[in-house]
Amino acid sequence: MKYIDIAKKSMSELEELVLATREELRAERFKDRFSTKASIIRQAKLTIARALTEMNVRTNRSDTK
């Protein structure tokens, strides 16, 4: 998911996205080692990082005002 799409989501949607993506990542990591896909794991990690970054930006922006 691109950062532009993540920036449009609400805070509750971001929290839900992080939880769902973490579950997807956990399931993918613990599959049979021959069936795991590195690209899916990499994409899940990127999505989690982008969502958490956006959440932190919003939290810090509201704290400084």
PQR file with spaces between the fields and no chain letter, atoms N, CA, C, O and H, PARSE charges and radii, in Angstrom:
ATOM       1  N    MET     1       0.845   -1.169    0.000 -0.4000 1.5000
ATOM       2  CA   MET     1       0.000    0.000    0.000 -0.0000 2.0000
ATOM       3  C    MET     1       0.896    1.240    0.000  0.5500 1.7000
ATOM       4  O    MET     1       1.891    1.300    0.723 -0.5500 1.4000
ATOM       5  N    LYS     2       0.540    2.198   -0.797 -0.4000 1.5000
ATOM       6  CA   LYS     2       1.341    3.411   -0.909 -0.0000 2.0000
ATOM       7  C    LYS     2       1.048    4.365    0.244  0.5500 1.7000
ATOM       8  O    LYS     2      -0.024    4.320    0.848 -0.5500 1.4000
ATOM       9  H    LYS     2      -0.268    2.150   -1.384  0.4000 1.0000
ATOM      10  N    TYR     3       2.011    5.222    0.537 -0.4000 1.5000
ATOM      11  CA   TYR     3       1.890    6.159    1.649 -0.0000 2.0000
ATOM      12  C    TYR     3       0.733    7.135    1.425  0.5500 1.7000
ATOM      13  O    TYR     3       0.083    7.552    2.383 -0.5500 1.4000
ATOM      14  H    TYR     3       2.882    5.259    0.047  0.4000 1.0000
ATOM      15  N    ILE     4       0.477    7.492    0.195 -0.4000 1.5000
ATOM      16  CA   ILE     4      -0.626    8.413   -0.114 -0.0000 2.0000
ATOM      17  C    ILE     4      -1.956    7.793    0.317  0.5500 1.7000
ATOM      18  O    ILE     4      -2.815    8.481    0.867 -0.5500 1.4000
ATOM      19  H    ILE     4       1.005    7.153   -0.584  0.4000 1.0000
ATOM      20  N    ASP     5      -2.123    6.495    0.067 -0.4000 1.5000
ATOM      21  CA   ASP     5      -3.344    5.801    0.471 -0.0000 2.0000
ATOM      22  C    ASP     5      -3.452    5.725    1.995  0.5500 1.7000
ATOM      23  O    ASP     5      -4.539    5.856    2.558 -0.5500 1.4000
ATOM      24  H    ASP     5      -1.424    5.936   -0.380  0.4000 1.0000
ATOM      25  N    ILE     6      -2.330    5.514    2.641 -0.4000 1.5000
ATOM      26  CA   ILE     6      -2.315    5.422    4.103 -0.0000 2.0000
ATOM      27  C    ILE     6      -2.632    6.772    4.729  0.5500 1.7000
ATOM      28  O    ILE     6      -3.328    6.835    5.743 -0.5500 1.4000
ATOM      29  H    ILE     6      -1.447    5.407    2.184  0.4000 1.0000
ATOM      30  N    ALA     7      -2.133    7.848    4.141 -0.4000 1.5000
ATOM      31  CA   ALA     7      -2.355    9.189    4.697 -0.0000 2.0000
ATOM      32  C    ALA     7      -3.830    9.579    4.664  0.5500 1.7000
ATOM      33  O    ALA     7      -4.257   10.428    5.446 -0.5500 1.4000
ATOM      34  H    ALA     7      -1.568    7.797    3.318  0.4000 1.0000
ATOM      35  N    LYS     8      -4.613    8.974    3.774 -0.4000 1.5000
ATOM      36  CA   LYS     8      -6.031    9.298    3.654 -0.0000 2.0000
ATOM      37  C    LYS     8      -6.892    8.592    4.697  0.5500 1.7000
ATOM      38  O    LYS     8      -8.048    8.961    4.901 -0.5500 1.4000
ATOM      39  H    LYS     8      -4.266    8.284    3.139  0.4000 1.0000
ATOM      40  N    LYS     9      -6.339    7.586    5.354 -0.4000 1.5000
ATOM      41  CA   LYS     9      -7.112    6.790    6.303 -0.0000 2.0000
ATOM      42  C    LYS     9      -7.233    7.505    7.657  0.5500 1.7000
ATOM      43  O    LYS     9      -6.395    8.332    8.019 -0.5500 1.4000
ATOM      44  H    LYS     9      -5.400    7.286    5.189  0.4000 1.0000
ATOM      45  N    SER    10      -8.287    7.166    8.382 -0.4000 1.5000
ATOM      46  CA   SER    10      -8.473    7.720    9.718 -0.0000 2.0000
ATOM      47  C    SER    10      -7.580    6.962   10.698  0.5500 1.7000
ATOM      48  O    SER    10      -6.997    5.932   10.358 -0.5500 1.4000
ATOM      49  H    SER    10      -8.967    6.495    8.087  0.4000 1.0000
ATOM      50  N    MET    11      -7.482    7.490   11.922 -0.4000 1.5000
ATOM      51  CA   MET    11      -6.625    6.877   12.921 -0.0000 2.0000
ATOM      52  C    MET    11      -7.099    5.455   13.263  0.5500 1.7000
ATOM      53  O    MET    11      -6.277    4.552   13.421 -0.5500 1.4000
ATOM      54  H    MET    11      -7.956    8.326   12.198  0.4000 1.0000
ATOM      55  N    SER    12      -8.403    5.257   13.375 -0.4000 1.5000
ATOM      56  CA   SER    12      -8.917    3.920   13.695 -0.0000 2.0000
ATOM      57  C    SER    12      -8.671    2.946   12.538  0.5500 1.7000
ATOM      58  O    SER    12      -8.395    1.768   12.764 -0.5500 1.4000
ATOM      59  H    SER    12      -9.070    5.990   13.246  0.4000 1.0000
ATOM      60  N    GLU    13      -8.772    3.434   11.314 -0.4000 1.5000
ATOM      61  CA   GLU    13      -8.485    2.591   10.153 -0.0000 2.0000
ATOM      62  C    GLU    13      -7.006    2.213   10.119  0.5500 1.7000
ATOM      63  O    GLU    13      -6.660    1.096    9.734 -0.5500 1.4000
ATOM      64  H    GLU    13      -8.996    4.391   11.131  0.4000 1.0000
ATOM      65  N    LEU    14      -6.131    3.139   10.519 -0.4000 1.5000
ATOM      66  CA   LEU    14      -4.704    2.831   10.559 -0.0000 2.0000
ATOM      67  C    LEU    14      -4.403    1.759   11.595  0.5500 1.7000
ATOM      68  O    LEU    14      -3.619    0.845   11.343 -0.5500 1.4000
ATOM      69  H    LEU    14      -6.412    4.046   10.832  0.4000 1.0000
ATOM      70  N    GLU    15      -5.032    1.874   12.769 -0.4000 1.5000
ATOM      71  CA   GLU    15      -4.825    0.861   13.808 -0.0000 2.0000
ATOM      72  C    GLU    15      -5.295   -0.510   13.325  0.5500 1.7000
ATOM      73  O    GLU    15      -4.632   -1.521   13.556 -0.5500 1.4000
ATOM      74  H    GLU    15      -5.669    2.617   12.974  0.4000 1.0000
ATOM      75  N    GLU    16      -6.429   -0.532   12.664 -0.4000 1.5000
ATOM      76  CA   GLU    16      -6.964   -1.782   12.125 -0.0000 2.0000
ATOM      77  C    GLU    16      -6.039   -2.341   11.044  0.5500 1.7000
ATOM      78  O    GLU    16      -5.818   -3.550   10.983 -0.5500 1.4000
ATOM      79  H    GLU    16      -6.967    0.290   12.476  0.4000 1.0000
ATOM      80  N    LEU    17      -5.502   -1.469   10.196 -0.4000 1.5000
ATOM      81  CA   LEU    17      -4.579   -1.884    9.143 -0.0000 2.0000
ATOM      82  C    LEU    17      -3.321   -2.509    9.739  0.5500 1.7000
ATOM      83  O    LEU    17      -2.852   -3.542    9.262 -0.5500 1.4000
ATOM      84  H    LEU    17      -5.682   -0.487   10.246  0.4000 1.0000
ATOM      85  N    VAL    18      -2.776   -1.884   10.780 -0.4000 1.5000
ATOM      86  CA   VAL    18      -1.569   -2.410   11.412 -0.0000 2.0000
ATOM      87  C    VAL    18      -1.843   -3.791   12.008  0.5500 1.7000
ATOM      88  O    VAL    18      -1.050   -4.715   11.825 -0.5500 1.4000
ATOM      89  H    VAL    18      -3.157   -1.044   11.167  0.4000 1.0000
ATOM      90  N    LEU    19      -2.953   -3.935   12.715 -0.4000 1.5000
ATOM      91  CA   LEU    19      -3.282   -5.232   13.314 -0.0000 2.0000
ATOM      92  C    LEU    19      -3.462   -6.314   12.257  0.5500 1.7000
ATOM      93  O    LEU    19      -2.945   -7.421   12.407 -0.5500 1.4000
ATOM      94  H    LEU    19      -3.598   -3.185   12.864  0.4000 1.0000
ATOM      95  N    ALA    20      -4.183   -6.004   11.203 -0.4000 1.5000
ATOM      96  CA   ALA    20      -4.427   -6.986   10.147 -0.0000 2.0000
ATOM      97  C    ALA    20      -3.137   -7.359    9.420  0.5500 1.7000
ATOM      98  O    ALA    20      -2.909   -8.528    9.109 -0.5500 1.4000
ATOM      99  H    ALA    20      -4.602   -5.104   11.081  0.4000 1.0000
ATOM     100  N    THR    21      -2.307   -6.376    9.155 -0.4000 1.5000
ATOM     101  CA   THR    21      -1.065   -6.639    8.426 -0.0000 2.0000
ATOM     102  C    THR    21      -0.090   -7.416    9.288  0.5500 1.7000
ATOM     103  O    THR    21       0.626   -8.280    8.783 -0.5500 1.4000
ATOM     104  H    THR    21      -2.492   -5.426    9.407  0.4000 1.0000
ATOM     105  N    ARG    22      -0.049   -7.124   10.592 -0.4000 1.5000
ATOM     106  CA   ARG    22       0.807   -7.900   11.490 -0.0000 2.0000
ATOM     107  C    ARG    22       0.369   -9.362   11.534  0.5500 1.7000
ATOM     108  O    ARG    22       1.205  -10.265   11.559 -0.5500 1.4000
ATOM     109  H    ARG    22      -0.631   -6.422   11.003  0.4000 1.0000
ATOM     110  N    GLU    23      -0.932   -9.588   11.545 -0.4000 1.5000
ATOM     111  CA   GLU    23      -1.434  -10.958   11.542 -0.0000 2.0000
ATOM     112  C    GLU    23      -1.067  -11.658   10.235  0.5500 1.7000
ATOM     113  O    GLU    23      -0.674  -12.825   10.240 -0.5500 1.4000
ATOM     114  H    GLU    23      -1.611   -8.854   11.525  0.4000 1.0000
ATOM     115  N    GLU    24      -1.195  -10.948    9.125 -0.4000 1.5000
ATOM     116  CA   GLU    24      -0.808  -11.499    7.820 -0.0000 2.0000
ATOM     117  C    GLU    24       0.681  -11.839    7.802  0.5500 1.7000
ATOM     118  O    GLU    24       1.075  -12.889    7.294 -0.5500 1.4000
ATOM     119  H    GLU    24      -1.514  -10.001    9.121  0.4000 1.0000
ATOM     120  N    LEU    25       1.499  -10.958    8.351 -0.4000 1.5000
ATOM     121  CA   LEU    25       2.944  -11.172    8.401 -0.0000 2.0000
ATOM     122  C    LEU    25       3.273  -12.381    9.271  0.5500 1.7000
ATOM     123  O    LEU    25       4.101  -13.212    8.898 -0.5500 1.4000
ATOM     124  H    LEU    25       1.179  -10.105    8.763  0.4000 1.0000
ATOM     125  N    ARG    26       2.622  -12.480   10.436 -0.4000 1.5000
ATOM     126  CA   ARG    26       2.871  -13.600   11.326 -0.0000 2.0000
ATOM     127  C    ARG    26       2.494  -14.924   10.658  0.5500 1.7000
ATOM     128  O    ARG    26       3.236  -15.902   10.748 -0.5500 1.4000
ATOM     129  H    ARG    26       1.949  -11.805   10.740  0.4000 1.0000
ATOM     130  N    ALA    27       1.356  -14.949    9.999 -0.4000 1.5000
ATOM     131  CA   ALA    27       0.910  -16.166    9.324 -0.0000 2.0000
ATOM     132  C    ALA    27       1.866  -16.552    8.207  0.5500 1.7000
ATOM     133  O    ALA    27       2.171  -17.731    8.027 -0.5500 1.4000
ATOM     134  H    ALA    27       0.753  -14.154    9.926  0.4000 1.0000
ATOM     135  N    GLU    28       2.333  -15.580    7.468 -0.4000 1.5000
ATOM     136  CA   GLU    28       3.245  -15.849    6.353 -0.0000 2.0000
ATOM     137  C    GLU    28       4.602  -16.342    6.856  0.5500 1.7000
ATOM     138  O    GLU    28       5.209  -17.221    6.243 -0.5500 1.4000
ATOM     139  H    GLU    28       2.086  -14.622    7.614  0.4000 1.0000
ATOM     140  N    ARG    29       5.076  -15.787    7.958 -0.4000 1.5000
ATOM     141  CA   ARG    29       6.381  -16.179    8.480 -0.0000 2.0000
ATOM     142  C    ARG    29       6.387  -17.606    9.004  0.5500 1.7000
ATOM     143  O    ARG    29       7.402  -18.297    8.925 -0.5500 1.4000
ATOM     144  H    ARG    29       4.584  -15.073    8.456  0.4000 1.0000
ATOM     145  N    PHE    30       5.253  -18.047    9.539 -0.4000 1.5000
ATOM     146  CA   PHE    30       5.213  -19.374   10.136 -0.0000 2.0000
ATOM     147  C    PHE    30       4.629  -20.450    9.221  0.5500 1.7000
ATOM     148  O    PHE    30       4.311  -21.550    9.672 -0.5500 1.4000
ATOM     149  H    PHE    30       4.428  -17.485    9.603  0.4000 1.0000
ATOM     150  N    LYS    31       4.492  -20.134    7.964 -0.4000 1.5000
ATOM     151  CA   LYS    31       4.113  -21.151    6.989 -0.0000 2.0000
ATOM     152  C    LYS    31       5.293  -22.091    6.800  0.5500 1.7000
ATOM     153  O    LYS    31       6.391  -21.862    7.308 -0.5500 1.4000
ATOM     154  H    LYS    31       4.751  -19.240    7.598  0.4000 1.0000
ATOM     155  N    ASP    32       5.035  -23.135    6.066 -0.4000 1.5000
ATOM     156  CA   ASP    32       6.114  -24.034    5.691 -0.0000 2.0000
ATOM     157  C    ASP    32       7.209  -23.225    5.008  0.5500 1.7000
ATOM     158  O    ASP    32       6.912  -22.384    4.159 -0.5500 1.4000
ATOM     159  H    ASP    32       4.143  -23.321    5.653  0.4000 1.0000
ATOM     160  N    ARG    33       8.441  -23.458    5.354 -0.4000 1.5000
ATOM     161  CA   ARG    33       9.519  -22.594    4.865 -0.0000 2.0000
ATOM     162  C    ARG    33       9.664  -22.607    3.347  0.5500 1.7000
ATOM     163  O    ARG    33      10.244  -21.682    2.778 -0.5500 1.4000
ATOM     164  H    ARG    33       8.682  -24.141    6.044  0.4000 1.0000
ATOM     165  N    PHE    34       9.155  -23.627    2.689 -0.4000 1.5000
ATOM     166  CA   PHE    34       9.248  -23.681    1.234 -0.0000 2.0000
ATOM     167  C    PHE    34       8.109  -22.939    0.541  0.5500 1.7000
ATOM     168  O    PHE    34       8.171  -22.673   -0.659 -0.5500 1.4000
ATOM     169  H    PHE    34       8.685  -24.379    3.151  0.4000 1.0000
ATOM     170  N    SER    35       7.069  -22.608    1.306 -0.4000 1.5000
ATOM     171  CA   SER    35       5.934  -21.930    0.678 -0.0000 2.0000
ATOM     172  C    SER    35       5.890  -20.431    1.005  0.5500 1.7000
ATOM     173  O    SER    35       5.033  -19.714    0.489 -0.5500 1.4000
ATOM     174  H    SER    35       7.019  -22.824    2.281  0.4000 1.0000
ATOM     175  N    THR    36       6.804  -19.955    1.853 -0.4000 1.5000
ATOM     176  CA   THR    36       6.778  -18.533    2.186 -0.0000 2.0000
ATOM     177  C    THR    36       7.256  -17.707    1.000  0.5500 1.7000
ATOM     178  O    THR    36       8.096  -18.147    0.214 -0.5500 1.4000
ATOM     179  H    THR    36       7.501  -20.537    2.272  0.4000 1.0000
ATOM     180  N    LYS    37       6.717  -16.530    0.888 -0.4000 1.5000
ATOM     181  CA   LYS    37       7.079  -15.631   -0.202 -0.0000 2.0000
ATOM     182  C    LYS    37       7.732  -14.397    0.400  0.5500 1.7000
ATOM     183  O    LYS    37       7.110  -13.678    1.182 -0.5500 1.4000
ATOM     184  H    LYS    37       6.035  -16.173    1.527  0.4000 1.0000
ATOM     185  N    ALA    38       8.973  -14.155    0.040 -0.4000 1.5000
ATOM     186  CA   ALA    38       9.729  -13.039    0.586 -0.0000 2.0000
ATOM     187  C    ALA    38       9.097  -11.708    0.216  0.5500 1.7000
ATOM     188  O    ALA    38       9.145  -10.764    1.005 -0.5500 1.4000
ATOM     189  H    ALA    38       9.479  -14.739   -0.596  0.4000 1.0000
ATOM     190  N    SER    39       8.508  -11.615   -0.964 -0.4000 1.5000
ATOM     191  CA   SER    39       7.915  -10.350   -1.394 -0.0000 2.0000
ATOM     192  C    SER    39       6.697   -9.996   -0.548  0.5500 1.7000
ATOM     193  O    SER    39       6.463   -8.820   -0.271 -0.5500 1.4000
ATOM     194  H    SER    39       8.468  -12.382   -1.604  0.4000 1.0000
ATOM     195  N    ILE    40       5.917  -10.995   -0.132 -0.4000 1.5000
ATOM     196  CA   ILE    40       4.746  -10.736    0.711 -0.0000 2.0000
ATOM     197  C    ILE    40       5.192  -10.247    2.080  0.5500 1.7000
ATOM     198  O    ILE    40       4.609   -9.315    2.634 -0.5500 1.4000
ATOM     199  H    ILE    40       6.108  -11.951   -0.357  0.4000 1.0000
ATOM     200  N    ILE    41       6.230  -10.880    2.627 -0.4000 1.5000
ATOM     201  CA   ILE    41       6.750  -10.481    3.937 -0.0000 2.0000
ATOM     202  C    ILE    41       7.312   -9.064    3.871  0.5500 1.7000
ATOM     203  O    ILE    41       7.054   -8.251    4.759 -0.5500 1.4000
ATOM     204  H    ILE    41       6.704  -11.637    2.177  0.4000 1.0000
ATOM     205  N    ARG    42       8.070   -8.770    2.837 -0.4000 1.5000
ATOM     206  CA   ARG    42       8.665   -7.448    2.677 -0.0000 2.0000
ATOM     207  C    ARG    42       7.587   -6.375    2.550  0.5500 1.7000
ATOM     208  O    ARG    42       7.692   -5.313    3.164 -0.5500 1.4000
ATOM     209  H    ARG    42       8.280   -9.430    2.116  0.4000 1.0000
ATOM     210  N    GLN    43       6.562   -6.645    1.764 -0.4000 1.5000
ATOM     211  CA   GLN    43       5.477   -5.689    1.552 -0.0000 2.0000
ATOM     212  C    GLN    43       4.695   -5.465    2.840  0.5500 1.7000
ATOM     213  O    GLN    43       4.288   -4.339    3.127 -0.5500 1.4000
ATOM     214  H    GLN    43       6.477   -7.507    1.265  0.4000 1.0000
ATOM     215  N    ALA    44       4.481   -6.513    3.614 -0.4000 1.5000
ATOM     216  CA   ALA    44       3.767   -6.381    4.886 -0.0000 2.0000
ATOM     217  C    ALA    44       4.554   -5.510    5.857  0.5500 1.7000
ATOM     218  O    ALA    44       3.982   -4.662    6.541 -0.5500 1.4000
ATOM     219  H    ALA    44       4.812   -7.428    3.381  0.4000 1.0000
ATOM     220  N    LYS    45       5.858   -5.718    5.915 -0.4000 1.5000
ATOM     221  CA   LYS    45       6.706   -4.901    6.794 -0.0000 2.0000
ATOM     222  C    LYS    45       6.667   -3.432    6.379  0.5500 1.7000
ATOM     223  O    LYS    45       6.604   -2.545    7.231 -0.5500 1.4000
ATOM     224  H    LYS    45       6.323   -6.406    5.358  0.4000 1.0000
ATOM     225  N    LEU    46       6.704   -3.179    5.085 -0.4000 1.5000
ATOM     226  CA   LEU    46       6.643   -1.800    4.596 -0.0000 2.0000
ATOM     227  C    LEU    46       5.311   -1.139    4.946  0.5500 1.7000
ATOM     228  O    LEU    46       5.277    0.021    5.359 -0.5500 1.4000
ATOM     229  H    LEU    46       6.756   -3.900    4.393  0.4000 1.0000
ATOM     230  N    THR    47       4.231   -1.869    4.783 -0.4000 1.5000
ATOM     231  CA   THR    47       2.909   -1.336    5.089 -0.0000 2.0000
ATOM     232  C    THR    47       2.790   -1.008    6.572  0.5500 1.7000
ATOM     233  O    THR    47       2.259    0.040    6.941 -0.5500 1.4000
ATOM     234  H    THR    47       4.258   -2.810    4.447  0.4000 1.0000
ATOM     235  N    ILE    48       3.285   -1.906    7.422 -0.4000 1.5000
ATOM     236  CA   ILE    48       3.254   -1.660    8.867 -0.0000 2.0000
ATOM     237  C    ILE    48       4.067   -0.422    9.210  0.5500 1.7000
ATOM     238  O    ILE    48       3.610    0.425    9.978 -0.5500 1.4000
ATOM     239  H    ILE    48       3.716   -2.757    7.123  0.4000 1.0000
ATOM     240  N    ALA    49       5.255   -0.308    8.656 -0.4000 1.5000
ATOM     241  CA   ALA    49       6.120    0.844    8.946 -0.0000 2.0000
ATOM     242  C    ALA    49       5.490    2.143    8.480  0.5500 1.7000
ATOM     243  O    ALA    49       5.543    3.148    9.189 -0.5500 1.4000
ATOM     244  H    ALA    49       5.625   -0.996    8.032  0.4000 1.0000
ATOM     245  N    ARG    50       4.899    2.135    7.310 -0.4000 1.5000
ATOM     246  CA   ARG    50       4.265    3.347    6.793 -0.0000 2.0000
ATOM     247  C    ARG    50       3.072    3.766    7.653  0.5500 1.7000
ATOM     248  O    ARG    50       2.886    4.951    7.932 -0.5500 1.4000
ATOM     249  H    ARG    50       4.855    1.318    6.733  0.4000 1.0000
ATOM     250  N    ALA    51       2.271    2.795    8.069 -0.4000 1.5000
ATOM     251  CA   ALA    51       1.100    3.101    8.891 -0.0000 2.0000
ATOM     252  C    ALA    51       1.524    3.630   10.261  0.5500 1.7000
ATOM     253  O    ALA    51       0.950    4.598   10.759 -0.5500 1.4000
ATOM     254  H    ALA    51       2.422    1.833    7.842  0.4000 1.0000
ATOM     255  N    LEU    52       2.525    2.999   10.867 -0.4000 1.5000
ATOM     256  CA   LEU    52       2.995    3.467   12.172 -0.0000 2.0000
ATOM     257  C    LEU    52       3.630    4.851   12.074  0.5500 1.7000
ATOM     258  O    LEU    52       3.489    5.667   12.984 -0.5500 1.4000
ATOM     259  H    LEU    52       2.991    2.212   10.462  0.4000 1.0000
ATOM     260  N    THR    53       4.324    5.115   10.980 -0.4000 1.5000
ATOM     261  CA   THR    53       4.920    6.433   10.773 -0.0000 2.0000
ATOM     262  C    THR    53       3.834    7.491   10.681  0.5500 1.7000
ATOM     263  O    THR    53       3.945    8.549   11.299 -0.5500 1.4000
ATOM     264  H    THR    53       4.439    4.452   10.241  0.4000 1.0000
ATOM     265  N    GLU    54       2.793    7.218    9.922 -0.4000 1.5000
ATOM     266  CA   GLU    54       1.692    8.172    9.787 -0.0000 2.0000
ATOM     267  C    GLU    54       0.994    8.385   11.131  0.5500 1.7000
ATOM     268  O    GLU    54       0.616    9.509   11.459 -0.5500 1.4000
ATOM     269  H    GLU    54       2.703    6.358    9.419  0.4000 1.0000
ATOM     270  N    MET    55       0.824    7.327   11.902 -0.4000 1.5000
ATOM     271  CA   MET    55       0.201    7.458   13.219 -0.0000 2.0000
ATOM     272  C    MET    55       1.055    8.325   14.143  0.5500 1.7000
ATOM     273  O    MET    55       0.526    9.159   14.878 -0.5500 1.4000
ATOM     274  H    MET    55       1.131    6.413   11.635  0.4000 1.0000
ATOM     275  N    ASN    56       2.371    8.131   14.105 -0.4000 1.5000
ATOM     276  CA   ASN    56       3.270    8.933   14.937 -0.0000 2.0000
ATOM     277  C    ASN    56       3.290   10.391   14.504  0.5500 1.7000
ATOM     278  O    ASN    56       3.344   11.288   15.347 -0.5500 1.4000
ATOM     279  H    ASN    56       2.801    7.454   13.508  0.4000 1.0000
ATOM     280  N    VAL    57       3.247   10.636   13.205 -0.4000 1.5000
ATOM     281  CA   VAL    57       3.221   12.011   12.702 -0.0000 2.0000
ATOM     282  C    VAL    57       1.972   12.718   13.190  0.5500 1.7000
ATOM     283  O    VAL    57       2.038   13.859   13.646 -0.5500 1.4000
ATOM     284  H    VAL    57       3.203    9.908   12.521  0.4000 1.0000
ATOM     285  N    ARG    58       0.838   12.047   13.095 -0.4000 1.5000
ATOM     286  CA   ARG    58      -0.419   12.655   13.545 -0.0000 2.0000
ATOM     287  C    ARG    58      -0.408   12.903   15.047  0.5500 1.7000
ATOM     288  O    ARG    58      -0.875   13.946   15.505 -0.5500 1.4000
ATOM     289  H    ARG    58       0.785   11.120   12.724  0.4000 1.0000
ATOM     290  N    THR    59       0.117   11.961   15.811 -0.4000 1.5000
ATOM     291  CA   THR    59       0.172   12.118   17.264 -0.0000 2.0000
ATOM     292  C    THR    59       1.090   13.268   17.643  0.5500 1.7000
ATOM     293  O    THR    59       0.733   14.091   18.485 -0.5500 1.4000
ATOM     294  H    THR    59       0.496   11.114   15.438  0.4000 1.0000
ATOM     295  N    ASN    60       2.260   13.336   17.038 -0.4000 1.5000
ATOM     296  CA   ASN    60       3.207   14.394   17.355 -0.0000 2.0000
ATOM     297  C    ASN    60       2.724   15.752   16.888  0.5500 1.7000
ATOM     298  O    ASN    60       2.982   16.760   17.546 -0.5500 1.4000
ATOM     299  H    ASN    60       2.550   12.668   16.353  0.4000 1.0000
ATOM     300  N    ARG    61       2.032   15.795   15.773 -0.4000 1.5000
ATOM     301  CA   ARG    61       1.497   17.051   15.251 -0.0000 2.0000
ATOM     302  C    ARG    61       0.422   17.607   16.184  0.5500 1.7000
ATOM     303  O    ARG    61       0.355   18.815   16.411 -0.5500 1.4000
ATOM     304  H    ARG    61       1.822   14.976   15.239  0.4000 1.0000
ATOM     305  N    SER    62      -0.409   16.731   16.717 -0.4000 1.5000
ATOM     306  CA   SER    62      -1.468   17.190   17.612 -0.0000 2.0000
ATOM     307  C    SER    62      -0.911   17.572   18.984  0.5500 1.7000
ATOM     308  O    SER    62      -1.501   18.402   19.674 -0.5500 1.4000
ATOM     309  H    SER    62      -0.355   15.749   16.533  0.4000 1.0000
ATOM     310  N    ASP    63       0.215   16.981   19.391 -0.4000 1.5000
ATOM     311  CA   ASP    63       0.827   17.335   20.668 -0.0000 2.0000
ATOM     312  C    ASP    63       1.503   18.695   20.648  0.5500 1.7000
ATOM     313  O    ASP    63       1.537   19.383   21.668 -0.5500 1.4000
ATOM     314  H    ASP    63       0.695   16.306   18.830  0.4000 1.0000
ATOM     315  N    THR    64       2.040   19.091   19.503 -0.4000 1.5000
ATOM     316  CA   THR    64       2.773   20.347   19.417 -0.0000 2.0000
ATOM     317  C    THR    64       1.882   21.538   19.245  0.5500 1.7000
ATOM     318  O    THR    64       2.327   22.667   19.455 -0.5500 1.4000
ATOM     319  H    THR    64       2.012   18.531   18.674  0.4000 1.0000
ATOM     320  N    LYS    65       0.630   21.335   18.866 -0.4000 1.5000
ATOM     321  CA   LYS    65      -0.288   22.454   18.653 -0.0000 2.0000
ATOM     322  C    LYS    65      -0.813   22.989   19.955  0.5500 1.7000
ATOM     323  O    LYS    65      -1.601   23.935   19.961 -0.5500 1.4000
ATOM     324  H    LYS    65       0.269   20.418   18.695  0.4000 1.0000
